[in-house]
Amino acid sequence: MIAVVIASTLAPLVKNLEKRGITPWLAVIIVYLGLLTLMTGIILILGPTIIAQIQRLLQKLPVYLDILEIEFQNWATIRGFTQPEVLDFINQLLDIQSLVSWTLSYSQKFIIGVGGVTRGILGGVFNVILAVLLSGYMLSGSKKLIGGIVNLFPYPWNERLEAQVVPISQRMGGYIQGRLLISFILGSAISLGLRFLGISEFALGLGTIAGITNLIPFVGPVLGSIPALIVAIAQGGWVFLWVLLLFLFIQNVETYVLDPLLVGSSVNVSPLYQLLAVLSGVQILGILGALIVPPWVAGAGVLLQNLYLIPKLQAQGRAISLSEPK
C-alpha cells in the first residue's frame, strides 16, 4: 500500500524527466537522489534547532502543566466551582504522571496492534526501505507491470481497467502532494506566527509538530495545536488568546482555501468517507494509515465513478431517450 502511494506521488517528476529523453530507471534514480539531497539538507540545517527546541519543551512541560493547573484552579475559584470534587478532577486531568502513564500505555497498545513489538524499529525501517524499492520498480517498469496485471482480466475489462490507471495515479498522488504542501505551509506559518507573538524559544519546534500532525486529516490540526496552547498559557497575559486566534485563522485558511485548492480537487470524495478512511487507516496501520488509506479510497472512487456510475447514468439516459415518443 505504501509503495503504491509513493509511486503515485513521484510519478509526475519521473514522467517529466522521461519526456526529456531520460530512461525510466535513470529518471527514478535522479528523483530519489534529489529528494534524498533535499531531505538531508533540511535535516542538517534545521534539524539541530528543531531537536533542541523540542527537548527543551519536554524538559519544561511539567512546569507548564503546573502553571496550567494553577490557572484552571484560579478560574474554577473565580467561577465559584470550589467543590473538592472539581479541584480533584482538575488535578487528575493535569497530573503529569497520569499523562505519562496514559501515553506509555497507549503507545504499547498501539505498537502491539500494529504488528507486535517483535518487529520493532528494524522492522519499520525494513518496511520503509522495501516500500521505496518497490515504488522505484513500479515507476521504472510501470507499463509492463500494469500490462501484466490488467491482462489477467478478460476483454473488455482489461482495456477498461488500463484506462483507469492514469486517473487513479493522478488522484492518489495529488492527495499526498497536496497534504505535504499544506503541512509545509501551515508549519511555516505557525512558526513565523509564534515567533511574532513572542514564543520564539519554541517557535520552530512547535511549528514542526503542527506541520507533521497536520498530515493526519481532521484530528491532526487539533493535536498539533495543544503543545503551543499549553506554552501560551504558561506565558501569561494575552498570549494564549493570540495563539488560539492564530491557530483558528490558519485552520480556517486551510479548510476554506488550501484544502479545496490543493486536496479537494484531487480526492473528490465526501468528507464523511474521508473521515471513515482515516479511522480505518488508524485501525489497520496506525498513525501511518491515516495518511495512506485516504488516497486509496480516492483511487477506489475513480473506479466506482468511471466503471459503474458513469456507465449507469449513460445507460439510463439512453433508456429514457428510447422510451420518449417520437
N, C-alpha and C positions, 0 to 999 in steps of 0.2 A: 504493500500500500504506500509506504513512504517513498519507495523508488519511483513509482508512477507519478506521484505528486512532484518530486524533484525534477524528473524528466520533463513534465509538462511546464514547470516554471522556467526551466532553462532553454526550452525548445526554441523560443524566438531568437535568442542570442546565437544559438547554433545555426539556425536557418539563415540568419543574416550573413554569417561567415561562409556558409556553403554557397550563397548567391555570388560571393566574390571569388569563387573557384577553389576554395579550400575543401579538402576531403573531409568527410564526416568525422573520422577518428581524430584528425588534427584539429578540427573545429571544437570538438568536445574537450580535448586536452587544453587548448587555448582558453576556453571558457573557465574550466576548472582552475587552471593556473592563475587566471586573472582574479577569480573570486578568492582564491587562497591568498594571493598577494594583498588584496584589499582588506580581507579579514585580519591578516597578520599586521598590516599597517595600523588598522584601527585599534587592535589589541595592544600593540606596542606604544601607541601614542596616548590613548585614553584609558587603557586597562589599569595601569597602576593607580591612577587617580580615582577611578570608579571603585576599585577594590578597597583602597584606603578609606574612602568615604563610607562605604557600606560597613567596613569593620568598625569604624568609629561610631556609626549609627547603632550597631548591635551592642557595643560597649555601653552606650548611653541610654539604650532602650529601657532598662529597669528604672533609671532616674526619670525618664519621660513618663513612664507609666505611673510612677508615684505621684508626679505632678498632675497627671490626668485624673488620678483617683481623688486627689485633694480638690481639684476643680469640680468634679462631679459631686463630691460631698458638700462643698460650699453651695453649689447650685441647688442640691436637694434641701439643704437647710433653709436657703432663702425662699424656696417654694413651699416650705412647710412640711416636707417629707422627712420628718425626724424620727420616724419609727425605726427601731433597731433592725427590723427585717429589711427595710430599704437600704440602710447603710451596709448591712452584711451582704446584701445582693451586689452592691457596688464594689465592695472589697473582693468578693469572689469573682466578679466579672473582670476586674483589672488585676487580679493576682498573677504575677509574672510566673510563679511556679506552676500554677494551673495551666497557663498558656503554653509553657514549655512542655509540660507533660502531655497536654492535648495534641500539640504539634508532633511530638515524637510518636505518640500512639497512632495518630492519623497517618503519619509517614510510613510507619511499619505496616499498617493495613494496606496502604497504597502500594507499597513495594510487593507485598505478598499477592495482592490482587492482580498486579500487572503480570507477574510471571514467576514470582518466587525470589527469595533472597539469593539463591544459589547462582542466579545469572549475574547479579551484582553489576559493578561498574564495567568490568571487562566484557560482559555480555552486551551491555548497552553500546560500548564503543564498537564492538564487532558488528552489531546490527547497523550502526550508522555507516561504518565502512562498507559493509555489504550493500546497503541501500545506495550509496554513492556509486559503487562499481556497477550495480545493476542499472541504475539510471543512466550511467555512461554508455553501457551496452545498448540500452533502449534508444538513446539519442543517436548513436552511430549506426545502428542497424535497424532503425525503426521500420523501414519499408519491408524488409524481409520478415521481421518479427510479426508485424501486423498482417502481412500477407499470409503467413503460416497459420495465424490464429483464425482469421476470417474465413479461410478456405476450409476450415473444419465444418462450416455451416453450408447447407445446400443452397443452390441457386433458387431465388434471387436474394436470399438473406445475406449471402457473403458480400454482394455488392452494396446492399443497403447498409450493412454494418461498417464496411470500409469507408463509406461516405461520411460516417459519423465520427471518425477518428479525429479529424482536424477540429471540428467544433467542440468536441469533448476536451481535447487537449487545450484549446484556447480558453475554455471556460474554467477548467481546473487551474491552469497556470495563471490566468487572470485573477483568480481569487487570491492565490498565495502572493502574487506580486502586489496586489492592492493592499493586502493586510500588512505586508512588510513595509511598504511605503507609508501607510497610515501610521504604523507604530513608530517609524523613524521620525515622522513629522511631529507626532504628539510627544514623543520622548524629548525631542529637541526643544519644542515649545514649552514644555513643563520645566525643563532645566533652566531655560532663559527666564521664564516667569518667576520661578522660585528664587533665582539669583537676584532678580529685580526687587523681590519682596523681602530680601534680607536674609534668606536661608541659603547663603552661598556655601556654607560649610558642607552641606549635603546635596546641593542642587543637582550635580551631575549624577550622583548615585541614585537619588530619588527619581530623576528623570529616566534613568536606565531601567529601574524597576517598573516604572509606569509604562514605559515603552514595551518591555518584554511581556508584561502581563496583559497588555492591550492586544497581543496576538490572539488571546482567547476571547472569542466573541461573547458579548452580554455581561459575563461576570468579571472579565479581566479588568476593565476600567475601574470597577469598584474596588477590587483587590489592590490595584496599583495606587489608588488614592489614599488608602488607610495609613501607610507609613508617613506620608507627607502631612496628613492631618494631625497625626499624633505629635510630630515635631512642631507643627504650627501652634498647637495648644500649649506646648511647653514654652514657646517663645513669649506668650502672654500678649496683652493688648488686642489690637485688631488683626493680628497676623492670621489667626485661624479663619476669620471671615473672608479675608482677601484670598487666602489659599483655596478655601472652599469655592469662592466665586471663580477663581482661575480654573479649577478642575471642571466646574459646571459649564463654563464658557467653552473650554476646549472640547468637552464631551458633546456639547451641542453642535459645535463646528464639525466634529466627526460624524455625528448622527445625521445631520441635515445637509452637509456639503461633501465631506470626503467619502463617506461610505457610499452614498448614491453614485458619486462620480467615479470612484476607483474600484469599488467592490460590487455594488448593487447591480450594475450593468453586466458584470461578469457572471455573477451567481444566478440571477434571475430566478430565485427560489424564495418562497414565502418565509418571512421571519420566524413563523411558528415552526416550519420544517427545519430551518437553520438551528433554532434552539434545540429541537429534538435531536438533530445531528450532533450538536455539541455535547449534549448529555449522553448520547450513545457512545460518542468517541471517548469520553472520560471513562465510561464503564469498560470499554474494550482495551484502550491503550493508555489510560491515564490522562495526564495533562496534555501529552503529545497528541492524543486522539482528538482533543478539542480543536486542534488546528488541522489535522489530517483528514478527518471524516467529512467535514462540510464540503470540501471540493469534490469528494467522491459523490456526495449527494447531488451536487451541481451537475456532475458528469452524468449521473443516472437520469437527471431531469432532461438532459439533451436527448437521451434515448427515448424516454417517455414521450417527450414532445414531438420529436421528428418521426418516430416509428409507430406511434399509437394515436396521439391526439390529433395531429395534423391530418393523417390519412382518414381518421374517423370523421373529422369535420368536412373534409373534401367529399367523402362518400355520402354524408348527409346532404351536402349541397347538391350533389348530382342527383340524389334521390328526390329532393324537393323539385329540382328543375324538370325531372322526368314526369313527376306527378302533376305539374301545372298544366292546365288545359291550353292547347294551342289555338 
